Amino acid sequence: MRVVPKIFASAILVFAALTQSAVGQEWARKMFSTTHHDFGTVARGAKSEFRFQFKNLYKEDIHVASIRSSCGCTTPKILTNTLKTHDTGEILAVFNTQAFLGSRTAVLTLVIDKPYYAEVQLNIKGYIRGDVVLNPGGVQFGALDQGEIKEKTINLEYAGRNDWQIVDVRTANPHLQAELNETRRGGGRVGYQLKVRLAEDAPTGYLQDQLVVVTNDRNLSRFPIPVEGKVESAVSVSPSPLFVGVVQPGQEVTKKLVVRAKKPFRVLSVTCDDDCFQYQGNASLEEAKALHLIPITFKADEVGKFSGTIHIETDLGEGIIPDVAASAEVVDTVQ
């Protein structure tokens, strides 16, 4: 019988435990699309947030027990703590630009207790300028109707050189417009007022973008301003898509589209690119109302699957109502 020295045996156990622990953490790290984020250079008071996204790749439910930060410069928040198979979740990291300045780093330690214990480290870094202050810290449009023009104002204050200057405000979003006005200069302080406008042709959905302020500062020439909002459709259509159902040859089925708006409107025309879906006309649609029921008739002439696109035009303007996809299936039960 071979005897292993106690010291050597202990080393083996420690190495095995560390190896097992490293492997045990890997299943949890695989759920995250990224575990690092760099905020770059941001102004003091700027709203700086990042969402770490993760997805449950396994059969068992995942439960996030807690999260902690190594630095007060970053505040983490668990937005989703329980994930079933294929569910996605988010961890919100808030960079505290009001209370901290300079180069900052933080390690967020996420603790998972189910189905197995694991820890995942999320890394944050960024540089918070002390000489540039934003008030408020970002452009918040909130919720607005499609076609509505909205404008927000931000004040920028700089402390340092009298010759400091903003030379440009850039954005890759064609629906955002920025107007810059200088409000003060002297005594080592420079002030600007930035008006940001969201155009009326902005598409529906969540707006998460940014403006990039470009200055004549050689060392830190640019910094971002976050822009957020939600453009809601002025008109809703349901059901969309429209499924007529499974019918037999010779059948004629009529379904109604419910079109609702926040203000009264008239329906000018209803067309479809496939003749099997037809609108027979309805005099009541010519009246200005906030809600219209539009009958769509499908006639089953032959066996097969049918699809088309329904276009609704109103006096609210072209493109306000999205096209509705329609479909139906005709089957011969005798076969």
N, C-alpha and C positions, 0 to 999 in steps of 0.2 A: 504494500500500500504506500502510495506516494504522499508525503506530507508537504503542504504548501505553507510557506512562512506566513505568519499572521499579517505582517505589514503588507506583503505582496497581495494576499487575499483581500485585504481591505481596499487596496488600490483598484483591484479588479471590480469590486462591488461599486465603488464610487464611479469608476469609468462607465460601468454598465448602467448605473442610475442616470448619469448625465446623458448618455447616448439615448436611452429610452425616453428621457424628458424632452430632448431635442426633437426626436421623431414624433413624440406625442403632441408637440406644439405645431408641427408642420401641417397637420390636417386642418387646424383652425386658421392658419395664415393663408392657406389656399383659397379660402372663401372671399378674401379681400382682393379687389381689382388693383389697389395700390395701398401701401402702408407708409408712404412719404408724401409730404406736401410742403412746398416753399411758397409763402405768400409774397416773396420778393420785397420790394421797397414800397411801403405804404405810408400815407400821411397820418399824423396824429388825429385820432377821433374817427378815422375811416372805418366803415363797417367791413370787417374782414372775417369771413366765415368759409369753412370748407366742409363738405360732407364726404366722409369715407363710406363707400358702399361695399356691402358684402352680401353673399348669396349662400343659402344652405344647399350644399352639394350632396347632402347625405339623406338617408331614409329617416334617421332619428330627428326629433325636434331639437333645435338649438336654443339654449337660454343664456342670455347675457346677464350676469349677476351684478357687475359693477364696472366702473371705469375711474381711473385716477390720473392726475397730471403731475409731472415732476416740477412744473413751473406755473406760478400764478398768472403768467402772461397768456396762458391758453386755458380756456374753460371747456371741458368736454361734456357732452350730453348724449345719452342713449335715446335715440328716436324710436328704435324698434328693439325690444328685448327678447321676443320669442319668435322664432322662425320655423315654420314647417318646411317640408321638402320643397325645394325650388323657390321658396319665398326670398325676397330681398329686404335688406334692412339698411339703416344708415346710422353713423355716428357723427354728430355735429361737433366741429372744433371751432371755437370762437376765439380769435386773436384779440386780446384786450389792449387795444390801441390807445385807450384813454388813460390807463394807469401805468403803462410801461413805455420805455423809449429805448432806442438803439437796437443792436443785434440780439435776437432772442431765439432760444431753442427750447423745445419741450418734448417729452416722451409721454404719450398717453398709453397707459397699461389697461388693456381690456381683459376682464376676467370672465371666462365662460365656465359654468358649473354643470351644464347638462348638454349632451349625454355623458361627456367626460370633462374633467377639469383641464383647462388650458388657458394660457395667457398669450395675448397678441399685443405687440408694441407698435404704436402708430407714431411716426416722427413728424414734428412740426418745426419749421424755422421761418424767420423773416426779419426784416429791418424796419423799425418804426421811426419815422422822422420826427424830430422835435421842433424843427423850424417851420413846418407846414402844418396848419390845422384846418380841418374841414368841419363845417357846421351847416346842416347835419352831416353825418358820416357817409351818406350815400343818397342816391336818387330813388325814392320810394313812390312809384306811381299808384300803388294799391290796385284795386279792381276798377276797370273802366270798360265801357261798351265799345265794341268795334265801330270805327268811324268817328269816335270821340277824340278830339284833340286835347291833350293834357300837358301842362307845363309845371315844372318844379324848379326851385331856385336853391343854389348852394353858395355859401360864402367861404372863400379861401383866404386865409391870413398867413403871411410869411414874415418871419423875424430874422434879420441878418443884414444882407447887403442892400443898399438902396437901388442898385442896378439889376436886381433880380427881376426876371420877367417870364411870363408864360407866353410861349411863342406859337403854341398850337394845342388844339383839343381834338383828338382823333377817336374814331369808332369805326368798326367794321360793319355795324348795323345801319343799313340805309334808311331805316325808319326813325332814327334818332338824329336830332338836330341840336347843336350847341351854340349858344351866343355868349361871348365873354365881354365883360365890362370892367375896367379898372376903377376902383373906388377910392384908393388912397396910395400915396407914395411919399416917404420921407421919414426921417428919424430911425432908419433901419427897419422900417415896416412897410409892407406892400399888401394891398388888399384887392381882391377881385370878387365879382359877383358872376356866377355862372348860371345861365338859364338853359335848362334842358327840356326839349319838347319832343313828345312822341307823336309822330305823324298819324293822320286819320286812316291811312292805308295799312297800318300795322296789322299783321295777321293775328288770329285768335290763338290763345294759349298763354303759357307762362313765359315771362320775359326775364331772363337772367343774363345780363350782359355787363359791359363796362365801358367807360370812357377812359382814355389815356391822356393825361395832361403832360405836355412836353414843355420843358423850361430851358433856360440858357445856363442852367447849373451844370458845370462840367462833370462833377463827381456823381451826382444823382439827378440825372436829366429828366426823368419821367416817373410818374406814379399813377396808379389806377383809381378810378372812382366807380364803385359798383352801381348798377342800375337794375332795379327789380320792379315787377308789376305783373298783372294778369289782365289780358285782353279777352273779354267775354263776348260771345256772339250776341248781337242784338236780336237775333231770331233763332229759335230752336225748332228742329224738325224731328218728329218721332212717329213710328220707329224708323231708325236709320242705322243700317240698311233695312230695306223692306223685303221681307220674305213672304210671298203670297201663300206658299204651302205646296204640298204634294197633291196633285189633282189628276183626274182622268181625262182622256181625250173627249172633246166636246163640251167640257165644263167651262163655265164663265164665273170667275171669282172677283169680287170687288173688296179692296181694302182701303182704309182711309189713313191719309197722312195728317198728323196734327201739327200745324204750323202756328207757333206762338211767338209774339213779340212784346216788348215793353210798352209800345204805343200802337194805336190803330194803324192799319195798313191795308192796301188793296192788292189782290193777286191779279197780275196783268196777263200772264200766260203760264201754261204748264205743258211741257213737251217731253218726249222720250225718244231716244235714238233707236228703239226697237218697237215696231208696230204692235207686237203682242201685248205691250203695256200701253194702255190708252187712258186719256182723260176726256170724259164726255162733256165737260163744261158744266158750270154751276153758277147760276145768276147771283147767288148770295155772296160769292167770292168777290164780286165787284164792289161790295160795300166795305167801307173802312172799319175793320174790327181788329182787336188785339189777338184773336184766335180764329183760325180757319181750319175747316175739315175738308181735305182735298181727296175725292174718291179716285182711286186708280183701279182700272179693270184689266184683268188678265184673261185672255181667251185661249184655251188649250186646243190648238188645232192638230198637233202631232206629238208623238212620244219624244221625250228628250229633256235636257236641262236648258233653261232660258235665263238670260240676264240682260239687263239694260240699265241706262242711266236716266234719271228723271231730273229735268231742269225746271226750276220754279223762278219766275221773274215777278218782282213786286215793285211798288212805287217807292220802296225804301232805297233802291239803287241796285245796280248790277253787282253781283258777286257777294252780296250780303248773306244770301242763303246758299249753303253748300249743296252741290248736287247729291242726289240720293241714289244709291245703288239698289236696283230691284232684281229679284230672282224668283224663279219658280221651277218646279219639276213636274213633268207630266209622265205618268206611268200607266201602262195597260195592265190592269189586274187580271184580265182574261189569260194573258200569257203566263 
